[in-house]
């Protein structure tokens, strides 16, 4: 039997890593212990245990398990599953792999079953469901991130399997098996399994004959990939053009979706540059539109242009801080009544254009000071404009 299948986890304790979800204080373990499991979607890198976790949950809940894939899913198949369990005491657990490939129509079909709890829907994806699932689906489920399996955990798993199977493998080969698998436990076990069938003792050369190069740890929203995305953003925020381009290349070579990269850069252009250079957001919006239409390999060029532009731009997070402070103000209970003179159809409202573009009147019940300009780049010009408009210019 294939090693990856033979050593597939049979209980929560068998699952490698994921202590944040399955440890003694893990929220997922607590939900299962309380018999309160709900619809959920797991996302993370390949080989981190998403499908195995779904199978273990079905075993714990003693639910009929249906393993489906979004790429081949038929709507009638779903309806049949739930229909067959209409009068059953056991509700089905329907697992859908690659949920990021579900069409909007398929997601809409899922909604009534989820709403009525005709069964439990679990899904798995290497992409963050926040971007790939509709808000209606997300509001009826929990999103759990499964993290990259670190090297220590990978070594422990490899040691356990090779000892139990009496597989002879050199230390050098162990290092390569772990490092070249990029946190993918399934890929590591498959590699060792194949090598054990063609060599009495697994050596570095025997592994490299099967896998000449390390797997790319891209194409997911967790683990190493999160590290790369974070490094890209922080390098640009720190105005390091070369570092930004390097991490962009790592993401591209890792197979990351160009639109995901562009979305992250669009957020950065507003959060970290803002009105210090308003054109940054315009360029980011254009690049996002472009890469959604052209894809790789050409998409790498506008992405590179955007990284260089953003890293070279003056930085200010004043807009980001201002909306944070405004929301905090509301969250803390500062709910002001709208002044009567700016309500609809008020005869007391002063129309600024009748006064040269600005006139003194109150727009808040009580004054607030939320926006604090940093006078960086174009923000300085905006501040000068505002002072002139409000007659505060010196």
C-alpha angles and dihedrals in degrees: 000000000000110000095229089056095039092054097040107139116265097187139024090259090057093060112103114234122339093116089152089066105025105030122104090278096034114131094223093053090049091052091051093045089052092047087238102124113152137182108304142173123210121206132181144103124320116278097020094118108266096138093040090053091053091051092049091050090052089050092050092048091043088228128154104259124220117188110202135167124218092222092064101024116134121200092224089055090059093047091050093052094053093041091055090056098043095114097024123118088218115070116211124248108219115198117195117192122205092021090173085076094059112118120229089252091055091048091051090052089055093054101079092046090051092045093052094039091232084161141333118282117208124177139183133206142162087220128071108265089214087078100035105040126067120252089247091059093044093051090058097048147041125249115217123187117216110205133226111274106244124226095256090056091044091052091049091052092047092049092050094050098043092049094048092046093041090234115169111222131161122237089243090055091048090054091051094045091055100038096044092050094064095214095314105131093185092053091049094051092045090052093049091044093055093043092051090058095054102036133045090213118027110232134178090259093052091052093046090051086062099035113022094177136034118262115257111247096212134101096073140085098232146058117009089001092060087051091054094047090048091048091051093053095044093048091053091044087054091050093241103147097183094049090048091052092047094054090043088056091048090054093046093047088047089062097251118170109259092221091057091055091047091050091053091049091048090055090049092050090060101033099044105023105024116146093353082084112002091183088071091073091046092053092045090052091050093049091049090053092046098050092048088061106036107031125186142008092023094040090072090070100060088040089055091047090051094048091052092047095048094046089050095048125098111259129231131156095187093117090049092049092045096057090043090055092045092052092045089052091055094042090054091058103262095143109163125195115243107254111252095237094063096046117107117287094010115157091204097063114116110221105219094211089063088060101048096277101309140048133170114262136131120257096177132054088230128016119259132190107208107137117067114181118217092203090230121149113319090358087078090057091047090052091050090050092049093049091051093047092051093043092246097116113121 
